[in-house]
Each structure stands twice: as structure tokens, then as C-alpha cells.
Amino acid sequence: MTEQEFQNKFTIQRLGFNPQIGDFDCLDEDLNDFIRSEAIAYEKSLLSMTYLINDKETGELAAYFSLANDKISITDFESKTEFNRFRKQKFVNEKRLRSYPALKIGRLAISYKYQSQSLGRILIDFIKQYSLRARYAGCRFVTVDAYVNALPFYIKNDYQFLNNDDEDKNTRVMYFDLASLL
């Protein structure tokens, strides 16, 4: 699916407080549960903002993603040396900070009916461009705690592992450097 085809077929809107979720199923109970019972509470508590992607023709919820503020910090690394190596690689001769602003993809889910149509890639690209266009505050990175089964998807979309100390977990911290788009 091209970006133009996406724009012709889908709308993107904020969740709001009376969303039409319908029978959304992305085949992952954690992600299904979030949109059905937690997303509104996250919005009301100002913890994240969720965006719905609806099929223009059917009105059906095809996908959603949730965004929150984040940072890449010295505490994300096993040692100060690792953080300094990361910082020197990304910020040659620039200000040295203890953390750098990021936008976190808290959730990203595609209904099973719309999977394998490049919708995930288009939404990842949308989030990257949205981060650069909005410019309400400084934001250098897009981060995600990627489920292990989603790692190939994020790698294919140019995300990198932040560190190696989380290899035994169900998720891995990954990031995309927005400066690569400038």
C-alpha cells in the first residue's frame, strides 16, 4: 500500500472519550485489552495519546497507536562509558546532556483483517514525520519497547537496539534517530 492509497482508504483521529472500537482484534490480548479498557484512562490521566485508524468505507477500526513522551538517558545504559559512546556517536561536538528527548510508541496494533498490507510501515513512517512536523518541543528519537515477535518489523523500519542488557525479557528497547531524516 502506498501513502496515497492509505490516505484514500483510512482516517487518523484522536481517541476521544467515546471511541467506536467495535470488534477490534489484532490477535494479541494485551494490545486488544489496552484499546478496549485502558486507552481512555491513559488519555484522561495525560499519560499517552491514542490515535485510531479507521477504514473510510466501513468505519471499522483497522489499527491504533499510542504515543507518550520519553527520553534516552544515562540510566538506560549499563555504564556511563556505554552512554558516552552512544552520545559521541549521535552528537559530535555538541552539548552533553544526561538525557535526550524522545517520543515513545507505547502501543501499535493492526487488526488481523488489515495485517500484511504495509499498514504498520505506513504508521511508523507517519509517526516519524509527525514527530518532525509537530515540533511542539525538542524530540530527537522515537523509542519503543518492542515485543520480541515484533523485532524484525522494527529492524526493517530502521530501528536500532538501545542496549544489550534486556535480551532475556519479552521486550527490547529500540530507537529511531529522527536526525537521519533531516
CNS distance restraints for C-alpha pairs under 8 A (distance, minus, plus):
assign (resid   1 and name CA) (resid   5 and name CA) 6.03 0.50 0.50
assign (resid   1 and name CA) (resid   6 and name CA) 6.62 0.50 0.50
assign (resid   1 and name CA) (resid 117 and name CA) 6.11 0.50 0.50
assign (resid   1 and name CA) (resid 118 and name CA) 5.77 0.50 0.50
assign (resid   1 and name CA) (resid 119 and name CA) 7.30 0.50 0.50
assign (resid   2 and name CA) (resid   6 and name CA) 6.22 0.50 0.50
assign (resid   2 and name CA) (resid 122 and name CA) 7.95 0.50 0.50
assign (resid   3 and name CA) (resid   7 and name CA) 6.27 0.50 0.50
assign (resid   3 and name CA) (resid 122 and name CA) 6.71 0.50 0.50
assign (resid   4 and name CA) (resid   8 and name CA) 6.23 0.50 0.50
assign (resid   5 and name CA) (resid   9 and name CA) 6.14 0.50 0.50
assign (resid   6 and name CA) (resid  10 and name CA) 5.74 0.50 0.50
assign (resid   6 and name CA) (resid 119 and name CA) 7.83 0.50 0.50
assign (resid   6 and name CA) (resid 122 and name CA) 7.86 0.50 0.50
assign (resid   7 and name CA) (resid  11 and name CA) 6.94 0.50 0.50
assign (resid   8 and name CA) (resid  56 and name CA) 7.98 0.50 0.50
assign (resid   9 and name CA) (resid  55 and name CA) 5.95 0.50 0.50
assign (resid   9 and name CA) (resid  56 and name CA) 5.60 0.50 0.50
assign (resid   9 and name CA) (resid  57 and name CA) 7.23 0.50 0.50
assign (resid  10 and name CA) (resid  53 and name CA) 6.24 0.50 0.50
assign (resid  10 and name CA) (resid  54 and name CA) 5.41 0.50 0.50
assign (resid  10 and name CA) (resid  55 and name CA) 4.68 0.50 0.50
assign (resid  10 and name CA) (resid  56 and name CA) 5.20 0.50 0.50
assign (resid  11 and name CA) (resid  52 and name CA) 7.87 0.50 0.50
assign (resid  11 and name CA) (resid  53 and name CA) 5.52 0.50 0.50
assign (resid  11 and name CA) (resid  54 and name CA) 5.33 0.50 0.50
assign (resid  11 and name CA) (resid  55 and name CA) 6.70 0.50 0.50
assign (resid  11 and name CA) (resid  56 and name CA) 6.41 0.50 0.50
assign (resid  12 and name CA) (resid  51 and name CA) 6.42 0.50 0.50
assign (resid  12 and name CA) (resid  52 and name CA) 5.58 0.50 0.50
assign (resid  12 and name CA) (resid  53 and name CA) 4.65 0.50 0.50
assign (resid  12 and name CA) (resid  54 and name CA) 6.65 0.50 0.50
assign (resid  13 and name CA) (resid  51 and name CA) 5.45 0.50 0.50
assign (resid  13 and name CA) (resid  52 and name CA) 5.38 0.50 0.50
assign (resid  13 and name CA) (resid  53 and name CA) 6.76 0.50 0.50
assign (resid  14 and name CA) (resid  49 and name CA) 7.27 0.50 0.50
assign (resid  14 and name CA) (resid  50 and name CA) 6.02 0.50 0.50
assign (resid  14 and name CA) (resid  51 and name CA) 4.49 0.50 0.50
assign (resid  14 and name CA) (resid  52 and name CA) 6.15 0.50 0.50
assign (resid  15 and name CA) (resid  19 and name CA) 5.95 0.50 0.50
assign (resid  15 and name CA) (resid  40 and name CA) 7.53 0.50 0.50
assign (resid  15 and name CA) (resid  49 and name CA) 7.45 0.50 0.50
assign (resid  15 and name CA) (resid  50 and name CA) 5.42 0.50 0.50
assign (resid  15 and name CA) (resid  51 and name CA) 5.40 0.50 0.50
assign (resid  15 and name CA) (resid  52 and name CA) 5.97 0.50 0.50
assign (resid  16 and name CA) (resid  40 and name CA) 7.46 0.50 0.50
assign (resid  17 and name CA) (resid  40 and name CA) 6.21 0.50 0.50
assign (resid  20 and name CA) (resid  61 and name CA) 7.51 0.50 0.50
assign (resid  21 and name CA) (resid  35 and name CA) 7.54 0.50 0.50
assign (resid  21 and name CA) (resid  36 and name CA) 6.91 0.50 0.50
assign (resid  21 and name CA) (resid  60 and name CA) 7.84 0.50 0.50
assign (resid  21 and name CA) (resid  61 and name CA) 6.14 0.50 0.50
assign (resid  22 and name CA) (resid  60 and name CA) 7.16 0.50 0.50
assign (resid  22 and name CA) (resid  61 and name CA) 7.11 0.50 0.50
assign (resid  24 and name CA) (resid  32 and name CA) 7.05 0.50 0.50
assign (resid  24 and name CA) (resid  61 and name CA) 6.33 0.50 0.50
assign (resid  24 and name CA) (resid  62 and name CA) 7.47 0.50 0.50
assign (resid  24 and name CA) (resid 111 and name CA) 6.09 0.50 0.50
assign (resid  25 and name CA) (resid  32 and name CA) 6.03 0.50 0.50
assign (resid  25 and name CA) (resid 111 and name CA) 5.20 0.50 0.50
assign (resid  25 and name CA) (resid 112 and name CA) 6.24 0.50 0.50
assign (resid  26 and name CA) (resid  31 and name CA) 7.27 0.50 0.50
assign (resid  26 and name CA) (resid  32 and name CA) 6.54 0.50 0.50
assign (resid  26 and name CA) (resid 109 and name CA) 6.16 0.50 0.50
assign (resid  26 and name CA) (resid 110 and name CA) 5.49 0.50 0.50
assign (resid  26 and name CA) (resid 111 and name CA) 4.16 0.50 0.50
assign (resid  26 and name CA) (resid 112 and name CA) 4.86 0.50 0.50
assign (resid  27 and name CA) (resid  32 and name CA) 7.65 0.50 0.50
assign (resid  27 and name CA) (resid 111 and name CA) 7.59 0.50 0.50
assign (resid  27 and name CA) (resid 112 and name CA) 6.47 0.50 0.50
assign (resid  28 and name CA) (resid  32 and name CA) 6.13 0.50 0.50
assign (resid  29 and name CA) (resid  33 and name CA) 5.84 0.50 0.50
assign (resid  30 and name CA) (resid  34 and name CA) 6.27 0.50 0.50
assign (resid  31 and name CA) (resid  35 and name CA) 6.64 0.50 0.50
assign (resid  31 and name CA) (resid 107 and name CA) 7.07 0.50 0.50
assign (resid  31 and name CA) (resid 108 and name CA) 7.84 0.50 0.50
assign (resid  31 and name CA) (resid 109 and name CA) 6.53 0.50 0.50
assign (resid  32 and name CA) (resid  36 and name CA) 6.24 0.50 0.50
assign (resid  33 and name CA) (resid  37 and name CA) 5.73 0.50 0.50
assign (resid  33 and name CA) (resid  38 and name CA) 7.00 0.50 0.50
assign (resid  34 and name CA) (resid  38 and name CA) 4.70 0.50 0.50
assign (resid  34 and name CA) (resid  39 and name CA) 5.64 0.50 0.50
assign (resid  35 and name CA) (resid  39 and name CA) 5.21 0.50 0.50
assign (resid  35 and name CA) (resid  40 and name CA) 7.98 0.50 0.50
assign (resid  37 and name CA) (resid  41 and name CA) 7.94 0.50 0.50
assign (resid  38 and name CA) (resid  42 and name CA) 6.32 0.50 0.50
assign (resid  39 and name CA) (resid  43 and name CA) 6.32 0.50 0.50
assign (resid  39 and name CA) (resid  50 and name CA) 6.76 0.50 0.50
assign (resid  40 and name CA) (resid  44 and name CA) 6.15 0.50 0.50
assign (resid  41 and name CA) (resid  45 and name CA) 6.05 0.50 0.50
assign (resid  42 and name CA) (resid  46 and name CA) 6.16 0.50 0.50
assign (resid  42 and name CA) (resid  47 and name CA) 5.12 0.50 0.50
assign (resid  42 and name CA) (resid  48 and name CA) 5.61 0.50 0.50
assign (resid  42 and name CA) (resid  49 and name CA) 7.41 0.50 0.50
assign (resid  43 and name CA) (resid  47 and name CA) 6.03 0.50 0.50
assign (resid  43 and name CA) (resid  48 and name CA) 5.50 0.50 0.50
assign (resid  43 and name CA) (resid  49 and name CA) 5.57 0.50 0.50
assign (resid  43 and name CA) (resid  50 and name CA) 7.38 0.50 0.50
assign (resid  47 and name CA) (resid  68 and name CA) 6.48 0.50 0.50
assign (resid  48 and name CA) (resid  66 and name CA) 6.31 0.50 0.50
assign (resid  48 and name CA) (resid  67 and name CA) 5.40 0.50 0.50
assign (resid  48 and name CA) (resid  68 and name CA) 4.59 0.50 0.50
assign (resid  48 and name CA) (resid  69 and name CA) 7.78 0.50 0.50
assign (resid  48 and name CA) (resid 106 and name CA) 7.83 0.50 0.50
assign (resid  49 and name CA) (resid  66 and name CA) 5.45 0.50 0.50
assign (resid  49 and name CA) (resid  67 and name CA) 5.34 0.50 0.50
assign (resid  49 and name CA) (resid  68 and name CA) 6.62 0.50 0.50
assign (resid  50 and name CA) (resid  64 and name CA) 6.90 0.50 0.50
assign (resid  50 and name CA) (resid  65 and name CA) 5.62 0.50 0.50
assign (resid  50 and name CA) (resid  66 and name CA) 4.05 0.50 0.50
assign (resid  50 and name CA) (resid  67 and name CA) 6.34 0.50 0.50
assign (resid  51 and name CA) (resid  64 and name CA) 5.50 0.50 0.50
assign (resid  51 and name CA) (resid  65 and name CA) 5.42 0.50 0.50
assign (resid  51 and name CA) (resid  66 and name CA) 6.18 0.50 0.50
assign (resid  52 and name CA) (resid  61 and name CA) 6.83 0.50 0.50
assign (resid  52 and name CA) (resid  62 and name CA) 7.88 0.50 0.50
assign (resid  52 and name CA) (resid  63 and name CA) 6.23 0.50 0.50
assign (resid  52 and name CA) (resid  64 and name CA) 4.55 0.50 0.50
assign (resid  52 and name CA) (resid  65 and name CA) 6.89 0.50 0.50
assign (resid  53 and name CA) (resid  61 and name CA) 5.99 0.50 0.50
assign (resid  53 and name CA) (resid  62 and name CA) 5.65 0.50 0.50
assign (resid  53 and name CA) (resid  63 and name CA) 5.07 0.50 0.50
assign (resid  53 and name CA) (resid  64 and name CA) 5.66 0.50 0.50
assign (resid  54 and name CA) (resid  59 and name CA) 5.65 0.50 0.50
assign (resid  54 and name CA) (resid  60 and name CA) 5.46 0.50 0.50
assign (resid  54 and name CA) (resid  61 and name CA) 4.52 0.50 0.50
assign (resid  54 and name CA) (resid  62 and name CA) 5.39 0.50 0.50
assign (resid  54 and name CA) (resid  63 and name CA) 7.09 0.50 0.50
assign (resid  55 and name CA) (resid  59 and name CA) 5.05 0.50 0.50
assign (resid  55 and name CA) (resid  60 and name CA) 5.33 0.50 0.50
assign (resid  55 and name CA) (resid  61 and name CA) 6.46 0.50 0.50
assign (resid  55 and name CA) (resid  62 and name CA) 6.21 0.50 0.50
assign (resid  56 and name CA) (resid  60 and name CA) 7.83 0.50 0.50
assign (resid  61 and name CA) (resid 111 and name CA) 7.51 0.50 0.50
assign (resid  62 and name CA) (resid 110 and name CA) 6.08 0.50 0.50
assign (resid  62 and name CA) (resid 111 and name CA) 5.23 0.50 0.50
assign (resid  62 and name CA) (resid 113 and name CA) 7.51 0.50 0.50
assign (resid  62 and name CA) (resid 114 and name CA) 6.19 0.50 0.50
assign (resid  63 and name CA) (resid 108 and name CA) 7.56 0.50 0.50
assign (resid  63 and name CA) (resid 109 and name CA) 5.47 0.50 0.50
assign (resid  63 and name CA) (resid 110 and name CA) 4.24 0.50 0.50
assign (resid  63 and name CA) (resid 111 and name CA) 5.65 0.50 0.50
assign (resid  63 and name CA) (resid 114 and name CA) 7.96 0.50 0.50
assign (resid  64 and name CA) (resid 107 and name CA) 7.73 0.50 0.50
assign (resid  64 and name CA) (resid 108 and name CA) 5.88 0.50 0.50
assign (resid  64 and name CA) (resid 109 and name CA) 5.52 0.50 0.50
assign (resid  64 and name CA) (resid 110 and name CA) 6.72 0.50 0.50
assign (resid  65 and name CA) (resid 105 and name CA) 7.10 0.50 0.50
assign (resid  65 and name CA) (resid 106 and name CA) 7.36 0.50 0.50
assign (resid  65 and name CA) (resid 107 and name CA) 5.24 0.50 0.50
assign (resid  65 and name CA) (resid 108 and name CA) 4.27 0.50 0.50
assign (resid  65 and name CA) (resid 109 and name CA) 6.39 0.50 0.50
assign (resid  66 and name CA) (resid 105 and name CA) 5.92 0.50 0.50
assign (resid  66 and name CA) (resid 106 and name CA) 5.22 0.50 0.50
assign (resid  66 and name CA) (resid 107 and name CA) 4.99 0.50 0.50
assign (resid  66 and name CA) (resid 108 and name CA) 6.57 0.50 0.50
assign (resid  67 and name CA) (resid 103 and name CA) 6.78 0.50 0.50
assign (resid  67 and name CA) (resid 104 and name CA) 5.57 0.50 0.50
assign (resid  67 and name CA) (resid 105 and name CA) 4.86 0.50 0.50
assign (resid  67 and name CA) (resid 106 and name CA) 5.51 0.50 0.50
assign (resid  67 and name CA) (resid 107 and name CA) 7.38 0.50 0.50
assign (resid  68 and name CA) (resid 103 and name CA) 5.94 0.50 0.50
assign (resid  68 and name CA) (resid 104 and name CA) 5.14 0.50 0.50
assign (resid  68 and name CA) (resid 105 and name CA) 6.71 0.50 0.50
assign (resid  68 and name CA) (resid 106 and name CA) 6.60 0.50 0.50
assign (resid  69 and name CA) (resid 101 and name CA) 7.79 0.50 0.50
assign (resid  69 and name CA) (resid 102 and name CA) 6.23 0.50 0.50
assign (resid  69 and name CA) (resid 103 and name CA) 4.82 0.50 0.50
assign (resid  69 and name CA) (resid 104 and name CA) 5.78 0.50 0.50
assign (resid  70 and name CA) (resid 101 and name CA) 6.29 0.50 0.50
assign (resid  70 and name CA) (resid 102 and name CA) 4.80 0.50 0.50
assign (resid  70 and name CA) (resid 103 and name CA) 5.29 0.50 0.50
assign (resid  70 and name CA) (resid 104 and name CA) 5.51 0.50 0.50
assign (resid  70 and name CA) (resid 143 and name CA) 7.48 0.50 0.50
assign (resid  71 and name CA) (resid  99 and name CA) 6.18 0.50 0.50
assign (resid  71 and name CA) (resid 100 and name CA) 5.38 0.50 0.50
assign (resid  71 and name CA) (resid 101 and name CA) 4.51 0.50 0.50
assign (resid  71 and name CA) (resid 102 and name CA) 4.71 0.50 0.50
assign (resid  71 and name CA) (resid 103 and name CA) 7.41 0.50 0.50
assign (resid  71 and name CA) (resid 141 and name CA) 7.97 0.50 0.50
assign (resid  72 and name CA) (resid  76 and name CA) 6.65 0.50 0.50
assign (resid  72 and name CA) (resid  99 and name CA) 5.41 0.50 0.50
assign (resid  72 and name CA) (resid 100 and name CA) 5.23 0.50 0.50
assign (resid  72 and name CA) (resid 101 and name CA) 6.59 0.50 0.50
assign (resid  72 and name CA) (resid 102 and name CA) 6.76 0.50 0.50
assign (resid  72 and name CA) (resid 141 and name CA) 7.99 0.50 0.50
assign (resid  73 and name CA) (resid  77 and name CA) 7.64 0.50 0.50
assign (resid  73 and name CA) (resid  83 and name CA) 7.86 0.50 0.50
assign (resid  73 and name CA) (resid  98 and name CA) 5.89 0.50 0.50
assign (resid  73 and name CA) (resid  99 and name CA) 4.01 0.50 0.50
assign (resid  73 and name CA) (resid 100 and name CA) 6.41 0.50 0.50
assign (resid  74 and name CA) (resid  79 and name CA) 7.88 0.50 0.50
assign (resid  74 and name CA) (resid  80 and name CA) 6.56 0.50 0.50
assign (resid  74 and name CA) (resid  83 and name CA) 5.60 0.50 0.50
assign (resid  74 and name CA) (resid  98 and name CA) 5.72 0.50 0.50
assign (resid  74 and name CA) (resid  99 and name CA) 6.28 0.50 0.50
assign (resid  76 and name CA) (resid  83 and name CA) 8.00 0.50 0.50
assign (resid  76 and name CA) (resid 162 and name CA) 7.98 0.50 0.50
assign (resid  76 and name CA) (resid 163 and name CA) 7.86 0.50 0.50
assign (resid  77 and name CA) (resid  82 and name CA) 6.19 0.50 0.50
assign (resid  77 and name CA) (resid  83 and name CA) 5.84 0.50 0.50
assign (resid  77 and name CA) (resid 163 and name CA) 6.56 0.50 0.50
assign (resid  78 and name CA) (resid  82 and name CA) 6.82 0.50 0.50
assign (resid  78 and name CA) (resid 165 and name CA) 7.19 0.50 0.50
assign (resid  79 and name CA) (resid  83 and name CA) 6.60 0.50 0.50
assign (resid  80 and name CA) (resid  84 and name CA) 6.09 0.50 0.50
assign (resid  81 and name CA) (resid  85 and name CA) 6.14 0.50 0.50
assign (resid  82 and name CA) (resid  86 and name CA) 6.25 0.50 0.50
assign (resid  83 and name CA) (resid  87 and name CA) 6.06 0.50 0.50
assign (resid  84 and name CA) (resid  88 and name CA) 5.96 0.50 0.50
assign (resid  85 and name CA) (resid  89 and name CA) 6.19 0.50 0.50
assign (resid  86 and name CA) (resid  90 and name CA) 6.38 0.50 0.50
assign (resid  87 and name CA) (resid  91 and name CA) 5.60 0.50 0.50
assign (resid  87 and name CA) (resid  92 and name CA) 7.81 0.50 0.50
assign (resid  87 and name CA) (resid  96 and name CA) 7.68 0.50 0.50
assign (resid  88 and name CA) (resid  92 and name CA) 5.37 0.50 0.50
assign (resid  88 and name CA) (resid  93 and name CA) 7.72 0.50 0.50
assign (resid  91 and name CA) (resid  95 and name CA) 7.59 0.50 0.50
assign (resid 100 and name CA) (resid 139 and name CA) 7.71 0.50 0.50
assign (resid 100 and name CA) (resid 140 and name CA) 6.91 0.50 0.50
assign (resid 100 and name CA) (resid 141 and name CA) 7.89 0.50 0.50
assign (resid 101 and name CA) (resid 138 and name CA) 6.36 0.50 0.50
assign (resid 101 and name CA) (resid 139 and name CA) 4.85 0.50 0.50
assign (resid 101 and name CA) (resid 140 and name CA) 5.81 0.50 0.50
assign (resid 101 and name CA) (resid 141 and name CA) 6.68 0.50 0.50
assign (resid 102 and name CA) (resid 139 and name CA) 4.99 0.50 0.50
assign (resid 102 and name CA) (resid 140 and name CA) 5.68 0.50 0.50
assign (resid 102 and name CA) (resid 141 and name CA) 4.46 0.50 0.50
assign (resid 102 and name CA) (resid 142 and name CA) 5.34 0.50 0.50
assign (resid 102 and name CA) (resid 143 and name CA) 6.53 0.50 0.50
assign (resid 103 and name CA) (resid 131 and name CA) 7.47 0.50 0.50
assign (resid 103 and name CA) (resid 139 and name CA) 6.68 0.50 0.50
assign (resid 103 and name CA) (resid 141 and name CA) 6.35 0.50 0.50
assign (resid 103 and name CA) (resid 142 and name CA) 4.75 0.50 0.50
assign (resid 103 and name CA) (resid 143 and name CA) 6.11 0.50 0.50
assign (resid 104 and name CA) (resid 142 and name CA) 5.65 0.50 0.50
assign (resid 104 and name CA) (resid 143 and name CA) 4.63 0.50 0.50
assign (resid 104 and name CA) (resid 144 and name CA) 5.58 0.50 0.50
assign (resid 105 and name CA) (resid 142 and name CA) 7.19 0.50 0.50
assign (resid 105 and name CA) (resid 143 and name CA) 6.20 0.50 0.50
assign (resid 105 and name CA) (resid 144 and name CA) 5.14 0.50 0.50
assign (resid 105 and name CA) (resid 145 and name CA) 7.82 0.50 0.50
assign (resid 106 and name CA) (resid 144 and name CA) 6.59 0.50 0.50
assign (resid 106 and name CA) (resid 145 and name CA) 7.43 0.50 0.50
assign (resid 110 and name CA) (resid 114 and name CA) 6.41 0.50 0.50
assign (resid 110 and name CA) (resid 115 and name CA) 6.08 0.50 0.50
assign (resid 110 and name CA) (resid 119 and name CA) 7.50 0.50 0.50
assign (resid 110 and name CA) (resid 120 and name CA) 7.01 0.50 0.50
assign (resid 111 and name CA) (resid 115 and name CA) 6.39 0.50 0.50
assign (resid 114 and name CA) (resid 119 and name CA) 7.38 0.50 0.50
assign (resid 115 and name CA) (resid 119 and name CA) 7.07 0.50 0.50
assign (resid 115 and name CA) (resid 120 and name CA) 8.00 0.50 0.50
assign (resid 118 and name CA) (resid 122 and name CA) 6.33 0.50 0.50
assign (resid 119 and name CA) (resid 123 and name CA) 6.16 0.50 0.50
assign (resid 120 and name CA) (resid 124 and name CA) 6.17 0.50 0.50
assign (resid 121 and name CA) (resid 125 and name CA) 6.20 0.50 0.50
assign (resid 121 and name CA) (resid 157 and name CA) 7.06 0.50 0.50
assign (resid 122 and name CA) (resid 126 and name CA) 6.05 0.50 0.50
assign (resid 123 and name CA) (resid 127 and name CA) 6.14 0.50 0.50
assign (resid 124 and name CA) (resid 128 and name CA) 6.34 0.50 0.50
assign (resid 124 and name CA) (resid 157 and name CA) 7.68 0.50 0.50
assign (resid 125 and name CA) (resid 129 and name CA) 6.21 0.50 0.50
assign (resid 126 and name CA) (resid 130 and name CA) 5.84 0.50 0.50
assign (resid 127 and name CA) (resid 131 and name CA) 6.05 0.50 0.50
assign (resid 128 and name CA) (resid 132 and name CA) 6.60 0.50 0.50
assign (resid 128 and name CA) (resid 142 and name CA) 7.19 0.50 0.50
assign (resid 128 and name CA) (resid 178 and name CA) 6.94 0.50 0.50
assign (resid 129 and name CA) (resid 133 and name CA) 6.04 0.50 0.50
assign (resid 130 and name CA) (resid 134 and name CA) 5.81 0.50 0.50
assign (resid 131 and name CA) (resid 135 and name CA) 6.67 0.50 0.50
assign (resid 131 and name CA) (resid 139 and name CA) 7.11 0.50 0.50
assign (resid 132 and name CA) (resid 139 and name CA) 7.84 0.50 0.50
assign (resid 132 and name CA) (resid 178 and name CA) 7.46 0.50 0.50
assign (resid 135 and name CA) (resid 139 and name CA) 7.64 0.50 0.50
assign (resid 139 and name CA) (resid 178 and name CA) 7.96 0.50 0.50
assign (resid 140 and name CA) (resid 177 and name CA) 6.24 0.50 0.50
assign (resid 140 and name CA) (resid 178 and name CA) 5.49 0.50 0.50
assign (resid 140 and name CA) (resid 179 and name CA) 6.60 0.50 0.50
assign (resid 141 and name CA) (resid 175 and name CA) 6.34 0.50 0.50
assign (resid 141 and name CA) (resid 176 and name CA) 5.51 0.50 0.50
assign (resid 141 and name CA) (resid 177 and name CA) 4.76 0.50 0.50
assign (resid 141 and name CA) (resid 178 and name CA) 5.46 0.50 0.50
assign (resid 142 and name CA) (resid 175 and name CA) 5.50 0.50 0.50
assign (resid 142 and name CA) (resid 176 and name CA) 5.13 0.50 0.50
assign (resid 142 and name CA) (resid 177 and name CA) 6.74 0.50 0.50
assign (resid 142 and name CA) (resid 178 and name CA) 7.13 0.50 0.50
assign (resid 143 and name CA) (resid 173 and name CA) 7.16 0.50 0.50
assign (resid 143 and name CA) (resid 174 and name CA) 5.66 0.50 0.50
assign (resid 143 and name CA) (resid 175 and name CA) 4.27 0.50 0.50
assign (resid 143 and name CA) (resid 176 and name CA) 6.44 0.50 0.50
assign (resid 144 and name CA) (resid 172 and name CA) 7.97 0.50 0.50
assign (resid 144 and name CA) (resid 173 and name CA) 5.85 0.50 0.50
assign (resid 144 and name CA) (resid 174 and name CA) 5.39 0.50 0.50
assign (resid 144 and name CA) (resid 175 and name CA) 6.35 0.50 0.50
assign (resid 145 and name CA) (resid 171 and name CA) 5.60 0.50 0.50
assign (resid 145 and name CA) (resid 172 and name CA) 5.32 0.50 0.50
assign (resid 145 and name CA) (resid 173 and name CA) 4.49 0.50 0.50
assign (resid 145 and name CA) (resid 174 and name CA) 6.31 0.50 0.50
assign (resid 146 and name CA) (resid 150 and name CA) 6.07 0.50 0.50
assign (resid 146 and name CA) (resid 151 and name CA) 6.19 0.50 0.50
assign (resid 146 and name CA) (resid 154 and name CA) 7.70 0.50 0.50
assign (resid 146 and name CA) (resid 171 and name CA) 5.06 0.50 0.50
assign (resid 146 and name CA) (resid 172 and name CA) 5.21 0.50 0.50
assign (resid 146 and name CA) (resid 173 and name CA) 6.26 0.50 0.50
assign (resid 146 and name CA) (resid 174 and name CA) 6.82 0.50 0.50
assign (resid 147 and name CA) (resid 151 and name CA) 6.60 0.50 0.50
assign (resid 147 and name CA) (resid 170 and name CA) 5.92 0.50 0.50
assign (resid 147 and name CA) (resid 171 and name CA) 4.33 0.50 0.50
assign (resid 147 and name CA) (resid 172 and name CA) 6.60 0.50 0.50
assign (resid 148 and name CA) (resid 170 and name CA) 5.75 0.50 0.50
assign (resid 148 and name CA) (resid 171 and name CA) 5.33 0.50 0.50
assign (resid 148 and name CA) (resid 172 and name CA) 6.73 0.50 0.50
assign (resid 150 and name CA) (resid 154 and name CA) 6.59 0.50 0.50
assign (resid 151 and name CA) (resid 155 and name CA) 6.06 0.50 0.50
assign (resid 151 and name CA) (resid 172 and name CA) 7.86 0.50 0.50
assign (resid 152 and name CA) (resid 156 and name CA) 6.00 0.50 0.50
assign (resid 153 and name CA) (resid 157 and name CA) 6.39 0.50 0.50
assign (resid 154 and name CA) (resid 158 and name CA) 6.48 0.50 0.50
assign (resid 154 and name CA) (resid 159 and name CA) 5.34 0.50 0.50
assign (resid 154 and name CA) (resid 160 and name CA) 7.97 0.50 0.50
assign (resid 155 and name CA) (resid 159 and name CA) 5.05 0.50 0.50
assign (resid 155 and name CA) (resid 160 and name CA) 6.55 0.50 0.50
assign (resid 158 and name CA) (resid 176 and name CA) 6.64 0.50 0.50
assign (resid 159 and name CA) (resid 174 and name CA) 6.00 0.50 0.50
assign (resid 159 and name CA) (resid 175 and name CA) 5.22 0.50 0.50
assign (resid 159 and name CA) (resid 176 and name CA) 4.75 0.50 0.50
assign (resid 160 and name CA) (resid 174 and name CA) 5.28 0.50 0.50
assign (resid 160 and name CA) (resid 175 and name CA) 5.40 0.50 0.50
assign (resid 160 and name CA) (resid 176 and name CA) 6.44 0.50 0.50
assign (resid 161 and name CA) (resid 172 and name CA) 7.19 0.50 0.50
assign (resid 161 and name CA) (resid 173 and name CA) 6.08 0.50 0.50
assign (resid 161 and name CA) (resid 174 and name CA) 4.39 0.50 0.50
assign (resid 161 and name CA) (resid 175 and name CA) 6.48 0.50 0.50
assign (resid 162 and name CA) (resid 173 and name CA) 5.79 0.50 0.50
assign (resid 162 and name CA) (resid 174 and name CA) 5.24 0.50 0.50
assign (resid 162 and name CA) (resid 175 and name CA) 6.38 0.50 0.50
assign (resid 163 and name CA) (resid 173 and name CA) 7.39 0.50 0.50
assign (resid 166 and name CA) (resid 171 and name CA) 7.63 0.50 0.50
assign (resid 166 and name CA) (resid 172 and name CA) 6.09 0.50 0.50
assign (resid 166 and name CA) (resid 173 and name CA) 7.64 0.50 0.50
assign (resid 167 and name CA) (resid 172 and name CA) 6.92 0.50 0.50
assign (resid 178 and name CA) (resid 182 and name CA) 7.37 0.50 0.50
